[in-house]
Amino acid sequence: MKAKKFAIVKFTVAAFILGLMGFWIFNTTKPFNEFAYGTIGVMLLIVGFIIYSGIQALKDAKSGLNPEDELSKKITQKAASMAFSISIYMWLIGLFALDMFSVDSVNKAKFVIAIGMMGMTLIFLFIRLYLSKVGIDDN
């Protein structure tokens, strides 16, 4: 029962993100630039990961597996620590790279935060997916 609720929460989050993206796309007045298309692509990739993990949670619920077993907690913890250490370097490189491009000061903060948040999310999701397929060692 708990696994089904967990999957439903994942699908609800995915639907909420898609709804907000749709609201943003239909209420924009300016034509999209490359950054907007990149943001849409990254957000669709994140939603795809959420839907994939929701489907996996439903499959696990049907087979009677516990969604919060010790291995999945270890994988999530290791993925979070690896993503945090990688994202520190990502932020550093991103701030240096931002000085190379001309961005007005008003949009500069929004640009840095949007890229950083999407990058951290993608790093965590890719590492968690990799560790769930390959496994973790006993260190």
matplotlib code that plots the C-alpha trace (Angstrom):
import matplotlib.pyplot as plt

x = [0.0, 2.8, 4.6, 1.4, 1.1, 4.7, 4.2, 1.1, 3.0, 5.6, 3.0, 1.3, 4.7, 5.3, 1.8, 2.3, 5.6, 4.0, 1.1, 3.4, 5.4, 2.3, 1.1, 4.5, 4.6, 1.0, 1.3, 4.6, 4.4, 8.0, 9.2, 11.4, 15.2, 17.7, 17.8, 14.0, 14.1, 17.0, 15.0, 12.0, 14.2, 15.9, 12.6, 11.0, 14.1, 13.5, 9.8, 10.8, 13.0, 10.2, 7.7, 10.2, 10.8, 7.0, 6.5, 9.3, 7.7, 4.4, 6.1, 7.8, 4.4, 2.8, 5.6, 5.3, 8.7, 9.3, 10.0, 12.4, 14.8, 18.3, 19.9, 17.8, 18.5, 22.3, 22.1, 20.2, 22.6, 25.7, 24.1, 23.3, 26.9, 28.4, 26.0, 26.8, 30.6, 30.2, 27.8, 30.2, 32.6, 29.7, 28.8, 32.4, 32.8, 29.4, 30.2, 33.5, 31.8, 29.1, 31.6, 32.4, 28.9, 27.1, 24.0, 22.4, 22.6, 18.8, 18.7, 22.1, 20.9, 17.9, 20.1, 22.7, 20.1, 18.1, 21.1, 22.5, 19.2, 18.6, 22.2, 22.2, 19.0, 20.3, 23.6, 21.7, 19.3, 22.0, 24.2, 21.2, 20.2, 23.7, 24.2, 20.8, 21.8, 25.4, 25.2, 27.4, 30.4, 30.8, 32.9]
y = [0.0, 2.4, 1.7, 2.6, 5.9, 6.6, 6.0, 8.1, 11.0, 10.7, 10.8, 13.8, 15.7, 14.9, 16.1, 19.3, 20.1, 19.4, 21.7, 24.5, 24.1, 24.3, 27.4, 29.0, 28.1, 29.3, 32.5, 33.7, 36.7, 36.7, 34.1, 31.4, 31.7, 28.9, 29.0, 28.5, 25.5, 24.1, 24.6, 22.8, 19.9, 19.5, 19.7, 17.1, 14.9, 15.4, 14.6, 11.5, 10.3, 10.9, 9.0, 6.1, 5.9, 6.0, 3.1, 1.2, 1.9, 0.5, -2.6, -3.1, -2.6, -5.2, -7.7, -6.9, -5.3, -2.7, 0.8, 1.8, -1.1, -0.7, -1.0, 1.8, 4.0, 3.4, 4.1, 7.3, 8.4, 7.6, 9.3, 12.4, 12.7, 12.2, 14.7, 17.2, 17.0, 17.1, 20.0, 22.2, 22.0, 22.5, 25.8, 26.9, 26.2, 27.7, 31.0, 31.3, 30.4, 33.0, 35.8, 34.8, 35.4, 38.7, 38.5, 41.6, 41.9, 41.4, 38.1, 36.9, 35.7, 33.9, 32.3, 31.1, 29.7, 28.0, 26.4, 25.4, 23.8, 21.9, 20.8, 19.5, 17.6, 16.0, 15.1, 13.4, 11.6, 10.3, 9.1, 7.5, 5.7, 4.6, 3.3, 1.5, -0.4, -1.1, -1.3, 0.0, -1.5, -2.2, 0.8]
z = [0.0, 0.9, -2.4, -4.4, -2.6, -3.3, -7.0, -7.0, -5.4, -8.2, -10.9, -9.2, -9.0, -12.7, -13.6, -11.5, -13.3, -16.7, -15.8, -14.7, -17.9, -20.0, -18.1, -18.7, -22.4, -23.2, -21.2, -22.6, -24.9, -26.2, -28.7, -27.2, -27.4, -27.1, -23.3, -23.1, -25.5, -23.4, -20.2, -21.7, -22.8, -19.5, -17.6, -19.9, -19.2, -15.4, -15.8, -17.8, -14.9, -12.4, -14.5, -15.0, -11.2, -10.7, -13.1, -11.3, -7.9, -9.3, -10.6, -7.2, -5.4, -7.6, -6.8, -3.1, -2.6, 0.0, -1.5, 1.3, 1.6, 2.8, -0.6, -2.2, 0.8, 0.4, -3.3, -2.8, -0.1, -2.2, -5.2, -3.2, -1.8, -5.2, -6.8, -4.2, -4.7, -8.4, -8.3, -6.3, -9.3, -11.7, -9.9, -10.0, -13.7, -14.4, -12.7, -14.6, -17.9, -17.2, -17.3, -20.9, -22.1, -22.2, -19.9, -18.4, -14.6, -14.1, -15.8, -14.7, -11.2, -12.7, -15.3, -12.8, -10.4, -13.2, -14.8, -11.4, -10.1, -13.3, -13.4, -9.9, -10.5, -13.6, -12.0, -9.1, -11.4, -13.7, -10.8, -9.1, -12.3, -12.9, -9.3, -9.4, -12.5, -11.6, -7.8, -5.1, -3.5, 0.2, 1.0]

ax = plt.figure().add_subplot(projection="3d")
ax.plot(x, y, z, "-o")
ax.set_aspect("equal")
plt.show()
